[in-house]
Amino acid sequence: MPETATYYMSGLRLDILECADNWQLYAKGLKIAYRNAYRSQEAILKSVKLAIDERKKRDLEMMTFTISLLTMGCRGC
């Protein structure tokens, strides 16, 4: 085993490449986890927005009905 600078540099290079590969795998897993979390949040927010819009529509219909009922009731007075 020659203990030259080239030998040590080659070993160091292999260690760095192995670490870089491990970090790339970690980063890829993290990217997938965040993507899934964002998609889940998007689905939840869409359903909440839909529920809010439906509630607003129902409230508007109730207000319109109430105003119509009051208007017709006052008309008969």
C-alpha positions in Angstrom: 0.0 0.0 0.0 1.7 3.1 -1.1 1.0 6.0 1.2 1.2 8.8 -1.3 -0.8 12.0 -1.6 -2.6 10.5 -4.7 -3.6 7.5 -2.6 -5.1 9.6 0.2 -6.7 12.0 -2.3 -8.4 9.0 -4.1 -9.7 7.7 -0.8 -10.9 11.1 0.2 -12.7 11.5 -3.2 -14.5 8.2 -2.7 -15.6 9.2 0.8 -16.9 12.5 -0.5 -18.8 10.9 -3.4 -20.3 8.3 -1.0 -21.5 11.1 1.3 -22.8 13.1 -1.6 -24.8 10.1 -2.8 -26.2 9.6 0.7 -27.3 13.3 0.9 -28.9 13.1 -2.5 -31.0 10.1 -1.4 -31.9 12.0 1.8 -32.8 15.1 -0.3 -34.9 13.1 -2.7 -36.8 11.5 0.2 -37.4 14.9 1.8 -38.6 16.3 -1.5 -41.2 13.5 -1.9 -42.3 14.0 1.7 -42.8 17.7 1.3 -44.6 17.3 -2.0 -47.0 14.8 -0.4 -47.6 17.2 2.5 -48.3 20.1 0.2 -50.7 18.0 -1.9 -52.5 17.0 1.3 -52.7 20.6 2.5 -54.0 21.7 -1.0 -56.7 19.0 -0.8 -57.8 20.1 2.7 -57.8 23.8 1.7 -59.9 23.1 -1.4 -62.5 21.2 0.7 -62.5 24.0 3.2 -63.0 26.7 0.5 -65.8 24.6 -1.0 -67.5 24.3 2.3 -67.1 28.1 2.9 -68.5 28.9 -0.6 -71.5 26.6 0.0 -72.1 28.2 3.4 -72.0 31.7 1.8 -74.4 30.6 -0.9 -76.8 29.1 1.7 -76.6 32.2 3.8 -77.3 34.4 0.9 -80.3 32.3 -0.1 -81.6 32.5 3.5 -81.2 36.3 3.6 -83.0 36.6 0.3 -85.8 34.3 1.5 -86.1 36.2 4.8 -86.2 39.6 3.0 -88.8 38.3 0.6 -90.9 36.9 3.5 -90.7 40.2 5.4 -91.4 42.2 2.3 -94.5 40.1 1.5 -95.5 40.2 5.2 -95.3 44.0 5.4 -97.1 44.3 2.1 -100.1 42.6 3.6 -100.3 45.0 6.5 
